[in-house]
Amino acid sequence: MNVPAAWDTTTGSGVTVAVIDTGYVAHSDLAANIVGGYDFISDTAVSVDGNGRDSNPADPGDWYNANECGAGIPASTSSWHGTHVAGTIAAATHNGKGVAGIAYGAKISPVRVLGKCGGYDSDIIDAITWASGGTVSGVPANTNVAKVINMSLGGGGACSSATQSAINGAVNRGTSVVVAAGNENTNASSSSPANCSNVITVAATNRAGSRASYSNYGSVVDIAAPGGETRTSTANGILSTLNSGTKTPSSENYAYYQGTSMATPHVAGLAALMKSANSALTPAQIESAIKANARALPGTCSGGCGAGLADAAKTVQAVKGGSSSGTTFSSTTAVAVPDNGAAIESPISVTGRSGNAPSALQVGVDITHTYRGDLVIDLVAPDGSAYRLKSAASDSADDVKTTYTVNASGESANGTWKLRVQDTAAQDTGTLNGWKLTF
């Protein structure tokens, strides 16, 4: 994923990632980056900690006996799943041991929703709301609001309206929601929350850069990231923080796990890096930039793995906008806009930038016009790609004096950018007084 090169720009500082999972078991390679979370498990048979919802997200273990979670289901030891996921996102780094988190400068808020035999949608829904700063009845306000949520979990079926509503609420509050595609080697459209809208759905790759044999696939997948291969091998996976206890917590250790659960925190960590590099990014801009800056899978993916393999360095550079973030390039040359005539173009030459334009490129426009509804306005990138800023519409007002935001992360920053303006109906005239690009 080209992560180390992204650390030249950011390590994720100032961003909290909520890991909605099994909770957290103490680990010295994570402890410095853990902040307060919550235990949302309401059923004591699932929580196995003797109580319902409370402020302690500690993971007591999720082991179970044969047939305890359903007929024919074999016994299982405790997974410490949430701690493994958290380590991939934000394990401490430069401490001479263990592993390096993708966003090791970020903080982890453990939010416990999974216990013995799984968890309830109702608990997960409340956890999404609370983690993103929303209000949940009977639960204290969150003092560690997350700008990224990791959900390495899922089940079969459609995305319920309640789950979708919770996700929409989180995204509207500015929190990116990153979810696992699932491990059934089937179309992720049949897995929730992978098939929900407004999420970043992550498939898993193996060491060859091909889709891992277990990973779900399909059109709902947005991006792929390392997940390990195969799920039955202990030597080929993602190494992260864990615990040696087979039932209850024992000594801390590290272990290799495989799955889309392991791929997802790679992308959640990348989202944290991006948010740290540019705090103005919206969840939609984060998703768009991750996909726009992905690279082709080194291997193959039957069924579809989204935009390809996430590339941390390229993505962070794109949203950061180079080393002189905040630089403005302007044109103050007035150009007449002919009535119901050919489009006019005004150029701005951008130099001295590095990498791609940002996903939140600011385009300031100043046009005097007697009926702005006639106007069609496009931003034209150096390679000729056009981004529609304004379409013609019924609008009785006149001038256009506003700033548009464009996801231009797929474009090289340097080169000649143009503002294209066309009057599409008769009887009104105007002038492009000037415009500017702010990187």
C-alpha positions in Angstrom: 0.0 0.0 0.0 3.0 2.3 -0.1 2.4 3.4 3.5 5.9 4.5 4.7 6.1 7.2 2.1 2.8 8.7 3.3 4.4 9.1 6.8 6.6 11.9 5.3 3.4 13.9 5.2 1.3 12.7 8.1 1.0 9.9 10.7 -2.7 10.5 11.5 -2.3 12.8 14.5 -5.4 14.6 15.6 -7.8 11.9 14.3 -9.7 9.3 16.3 -10.7 6.0 14.7 -13.6 4.1 16.3 -13.1 0.3 16.1 -16.6 -1.1 16.3 -15.8 -4.7 17.2 -15.1 -7.0 20.1 -13.6 -4.3 22.3 -10.0 -4.0 23.5 -7.7 -6.2 25.5 -4.7 -4.4 27.0 -1.6 -4.4 24.9 1.6 -2.4 25.4 2.0 -1.8 21.7 -1.4 -0.1 21.6 -1.9 1.4 25.0 -0.5 4.9 24.2 -3.1 5.3 21.4 -6.2 4.1 23.2 -8.8 6.6 24.2 -12.2 6.1 25.9 -14.8 4.0 24.1 -18.0 2.2 25.2 -19.5 -1.3 25.5 -22.8 -1.3 23.6 -23.6 -5.0 24.1 -27.0 -5.1 25.8 -27.5 -8.9 26.1 -25.5 -10.4 29.0 -25.4 -13.7 27.3 -23.4 -12.0 24.5 -21.4 -9.6 26.7 -20.1 -12.3 29.2 -18.9 -9.5 31.4 -21.8 -9.8 33.8 -23.6 -6.6 32.7 -25.2 -4.8 29.8 -24.1 -1.5 28.3 -21.4 0.4 30.1 -18.4 2.7 29.6 -15.9 -0.2 29.8 -15.1 -1.6 26.3 -12.7 -4.2 27.6 -12.8 -7.5 25.8 -13.3 -10.4 28.2 -13.1 -13.0 25.5 -15.6 -14.4 23.0 -14.9 -18.1 23.2 -17.7 -20.7 23.0 -18.3 -24.4 23.2 -19.4 -26.7 20.4 -23.0 -26.2 19.4 -23.3 -23.2 21.8 -23.8 -20.8 18.9 -25.9 -23.1 16.8 -26.2 -26.7 15.9 -23.1 -28.0 14.1 -20.9 -25.0 14.9 -17.6 -26.2 16.4 -16.0 -24.7 19.5 -13.8 -21.6 19.2 -11.2 -19.9 21.4 -11.4 -16.2 22.0 -10.4 -14.1 18.9 -9.4 -10.8 20.4 -10.5 -9.6 17.0 -11.0 -5.9 17.9 -7.5 -5.6 19.3 -6.0 -7.2 16.2 -7.9 -4.7 14.0 -6.9 -1.8 16.2 -3.2 -2.7 15.9 -3.3 -2.5 12.1 -4.7 1.0 12.4 -2.6 2.6 15.1 -0.1 0.3 16.9 2.7 2.4 18.3 5.7 2.8 16.1 9.4 3.6 16.6 9.2 1.7 19.9 11.5 -1.1 18.9 8.9 -3.9 19.1 5.9 -5.4 17.4 4.2 -3.8 14.4 3.7 -0.4 12.9 0.1 1.0 12.6 -0.9 2.5 9.3 -1.9 5.8 11.1 0.3 5.4 14.2 -0.2 9.0 15.2 -4.0 8.5 15.4 -6.1 7.4 18.5 -8.3 4.3 18.8 -11.7 4.4 20.5 -12.8 0.8 21.1 -16.5 0.4 20.8 -17.7 -3.0 21.8 -20.6 -4.6 19.9 -19.5 -8.2 19.3 -19.2 -10.9 22.0 -20.1 -14.5 22.4 -21.7 -15.8 19.2 -21.6 -12.4 17.5 -23.8 -9.4 18.1 -27.0 -7.5 17.5 -27.7 -5.1 14.7 -29.4 -2.8 17.2 -26.2 -2.5 19.2 -24.1 -1.9 16.1 -26.5 0.8 14.9 -26.3 2.7 18.2 -22.5 2.3 18.2 -22.3 3.9 14.8 -24.4 6.8 15.9 -22.5 7.3 19.2 -19.0 6.9 17.7 -19.7 9.7 15.2 -20.9 12.1 17.8 -24.7 11.4 17.6 -27.0 11.0 20.6 -28.0 7.6 21.9 -30.7 7.4 24.6 -29.2 6.4 28.0 -25.6 6.7 26.8 -23.4 9.6 27.9 -22.2 12.0 25.1 -19.0 10.8 23.3 -16.0 12.9 24.3 -13.8 11.1 21.7 -15.8 11.6 18.5 -14.3 9.6 15.6 -13.8 10.9 12.1 -13.3 7.4 10.9 -15.2 4.2 11.8 -13.9 0.7 11.2 -16.4 -2.1 11.0 -14.6 -5.4 10.3 -17.9 -7.2 10.7 -21.0 -8.3 8.7 -23.7 -10.8 8.0 -25.9 -11.9 5.2 -28.9 -10.0 3.8 -29.8 -6.5 2.7 -28.7 -3.3 4.4 -31.6 -2.5 6.8 -33.1 0.9 6.7 -32.0 1.4 10.4 -28.4 0.5 9.6 -28.4 2.8 6.5 -29.9 5.6 8.6 -27.2 5.3 11.2 -24.5 5.3 8.5 -26.0 8.3 6.8 -26.1 10.1 10.1 -22.4 9.4 10.7 -21.4 10.5 7.3 -23.5 13.7 7.6 -21.6 14.4 10.8 -18.3 14.1 8.9 -17.3 10.6 9.8 -16.0 8.1 7.2 -17.4 4.6 7.5 -15.1 1.8 6.3 -16.4 -1.8 6.2 -15.3 -5.3 5.3 -16.6 -6.9 2.1 -16.9 -10.3 3.8 -15.2 -13.6 3.6 -17.6 -15.9 1.7 -16.1 -15.7 -1.8 -19.4 -14.4 -3.1 -20.8 -11.1 -4.3 -20.6 -8.6 -1.5 -24.1 -7.3 -2.5 -25.5 -10.0 -0.3 -23.5 -8.9 2.8 -24.3 -6.1 5.1 -23.0 -3.5 5.9 -20.8 -4.1 2.8 -23.9 -3.5 0.6 -24.9 -0.3 2.4 -24.6 3.1 0.7 -22.2 5.8 2.0 -19.6 3.3 3.1 -16.1 2.4 1.8 -16.3 -1.4 1.2 -12.9 -3.2 1.3 -11.9 -6.4 -0.4 -8.8 -8.4 0.6 -5.7 -9.2 -1.5 -3.1 -11.9 -1.0 0.7 -11.5 -1.2 0.6 -11.8 -5.0 -1.7 -8.8 -5.2 -4.6 -10.9 -6.4 -8.0 -11.1 -4.7 -7.7 -13.5 -1.7 -9.7 -16.7 -2.4 -12.1 -16.0 0.5 -12.7 -12.3 -0.2 -16.1 -11.2 -1.4 -16.2 -9.1 -4.6 -18.5 -7.2 -6.9 -19.8 -3.8 -7.8 -20.3 -2.7 -4.2 -16.6 -3.1 -3.5 -14.8 0.2 -3.5 -11.1 -0.7 -2.9 -8.8 -3.6 -2.1 -6.1 -3.8 0.6 -3.9 -6.5 2.1 -5.7 -9.3 3.9 -3.6 -12.4 3.7 -4.0 -15.8 2.1 -5.2 -18.4 3.0 -7.5 -18.0 5.9 -6.3 -21.4 7.2 -2.6 -20.6 7.1 -0.9 -19.0 10.1 2.2 -18.0 8.2 0.6 -15.8 5.5 -1.5 -13.0 6.9 -1.5 -9.7 8.7 0.6 -9.6 11.8 -0.9 -7.5 14.6 -1.5 -7.1 18.3 -3.3 -9.9 20.1 -3.5 -11.9 23.4 -2.4 -15.4 24.1 -5.5 -16.3 26.2 -7.7 -19.0 24.7 -10.7 -18.0 26.8 -9.9 -15.1 29.2 -7.1 -12.5 28.8 -3.6 -13.8 29.4 -0.3 -12.4 28.2 -0.1 -10.0 25.2 1.3 -11.3 21.9 1.2 -10.9 18.2 -0.4 -13.2 15.6 -1.2 -13.5 11.9 -4.8 -13.2 10.9 -6.4 -13.3 7.5 -9.6 -11.8 6.1 -11.4 -8.8 4.8 -11.4 -7.9 8.6 -7.7 -7.3 8.2 -7.9 -5.4 4.9 -10.5 -3.0 6.3 -8.3 -1.4 8.9 -5.6 -0.7 6.3 -8.1 1.6 4.6 -9.4 3.0 7.8 -5.9 3.9 8.7 -5.4 5.5 5.3 -8.6 7.6 5.9 -7.2 8.7 9.2 -3.9 9.8 7.4 -5.9 11.8 4.9 -8.1 13.5 7.5 -5.0 14.4 9.4 -3.3 15.8 6.3 -6.4 17.8 5.4 -9.1 18.3 8.1 -11.5 19.9 5.6 -12.0 16.6 3.7 -15.6 15.2 3.7 -16.3 11.5 3.8 -17.3 11.6 0.1 -14.0 13.3 -0.8 -12.0 10.8 1.2 -13.7 7.9 -0.6 -13.3 9.5 -4.0 -9.6 10.3 -3.5 -8.8 6.7 -2.2 -10.4 5.3 -5.4 -8.9 8.0 -7.8 -5.4 7.3 -6.5 -5.5 3.5 -6.3 -3.1 1.5 -8.5 -4.0 -1.5 -10.5 -3.9 -4.8 -8.6 -0.5 -6.5 -9.2 -2.5 -9.7 -9.6 -6.1 -10.5 -10.7 -9.6 -10.1 -9.3 -12.4 -12.1 -10.7 -15.7 -10.5 -9.9 -14.4 -7.0 -9.2 -12.3 -5.4 -6.5 -13.3 -1.8 -6.9 -10.7 0.8 -8.0 -7.7 -1.5 -7.3 -5.1 -1.6 -4.5 -5.1 1.4 -2.2 -2.0 3.6 -2.5 -1.4 5.5 0.7 1.5 7.7 -0.4 -0.2 8.8 -3.7 -3.6 9.4 -2.0 -2.2 11.5 0.9 -0.1 13.5 -1.5 -3.2 14.2 -3.6 -5.3 15.5 -0.7 -2.5 17.4 0.9 -2.0 19.2 -2.4 1.8 19.3 -2.3 4.2 21.1 0.0 2.6 24.6 -0.3 -0.9 23.9 0.8 -3.2 26.9 0.6 -1.5 28.5 -2.4 -3.8 30.5 -4.7 -3.3 31.0 -8.4 -5.5 33.8 -10.0 -6.5 35.4 -13.2 -7.7 39.0 -13.1 -8.1 39.4 -16.9 -11.7 40.3 -17.7 -13.3 38.3 -20.6 -16.6 39.2 -22.1 -19.2 36.4 -22.2 -21.1 36.7 -25.5 -24.9 36.4 -25.5 -26.0 32.9 -26.6 -22.6 32.4 -28.2 -19.5 30.2 -28.1 -17.9 29.4 -24.8 -15.0 31.5 -23.6 -12.0 30.2 -21.8 -9.7 31.9 -19.3 -6.4 30.2 -18.5 -4.4 29.9 -15.2 -0.9 28.4 -15.3 -0.1 26.4 -12.2 3.6 25.7 -11.5 5.7 24.6 -8.6 3.2 22.0 -7.3 4.1 18.4 -6.6 1.9 15.4 -7.3 -1.8 15.6 -8.0 -4.3 18.4 -7.3 -6.3 18.0 -4.1 -9.7 16.3 -3.7 -11.0 19.6 -2.4 -9.7 22.0 -5.0 -11.3 25.4 -4.4 -12.4 27.3 -7.6 -13.4 30.9 -7.0 -15.5 32.5 -9.7 -16.5 36.1 -10.2 -18.9 36.7 -13.1 -21.1 39.7 -13.7 -24.2 38.7 -15.7 -27.8 39.9 -16.1 -29.3 36.3 -15.9 -27.0 33.7 -14.4 -29.4 30.9 -15.2 -28.2 31.0 -18.8 -24.6 30.2 -17.8 -22.8 26.8 -18.0 -19.5 26.8 -16.2 -16.7 24.1 -16.4 -13.3 23.8 -14.9 -10.9 22.3 -17.5 -7.9 20.4 -16.2 -4.5 20.5 -17.9 -5.2 17.2 -19.7 -8.5 18.5 -21.0 -10.8 16.8 -18.6 -13.8 19.0 -17.8 -15.5 19.3 -14.4 -19.0 20.8 -14.4 -19.3 23.6 -11.9 -22.7 24.9 -12.9 -25.4 23.8 -15.3 -28.0 26.0 -17.0 -31.1 26.4 -14.9 -34.0 28.6 -14.3 -32.7 31.3 -11.9 -33.9 34.8 -11.8 -30.7 36.1 -10.1 -27.8 37.7 -11.9 -24.1 37.5 -10.9 -22.0 34.4 -10.1 -19.7 35.2 -7.2 -19.0 31.9 -5.4 -16.4 29.2 -4.7 -16.9 25.7 -6.0 -15.2 22.6 -4.5 -13.9 20.0 -7.1 -12.4 16.6 -6.5 -9.4 17.0 -8.8 -7.2 14.3 -7.1 -6.9 12.4 -10.4 -5.3 15.3 -12.1 -1.7 16.6 -12.1 -1.5 19.8 -10.3 0.9 21.6 -12.6 -0.2 22.8 -16.0 -2.7 25.1 -17.6 -6.1 25.1 -16.0 -9.0 26.8 -17.7 -12.4 28.2 -16.7 -14.9 27.7 -19.5 -18.1 29.8 -19.5 -20.9 29.7 -22.0 -24.2 31.7 -22.2 -26.7 29.3 -23.6 -29.8 31.5 -24.2 -30.5 34.9 -25.8 -31.0 38.4 -24.3 -28.4 38.5 -21.5 -24.7 39.4 -21.5 -22.0 39.3 -18.9 -18.3 39.4 -18.1 -15.9 37.0 -16.4 -14.1 39.4 -14.1 -11.6 36.9 -12.8 -11.2 33.5 -11.1 -8.8 31.6 -8.9 -7.6 28.2 -7.9 -6.7 27.5 -4.3 -4.7 24.3 -3.6 
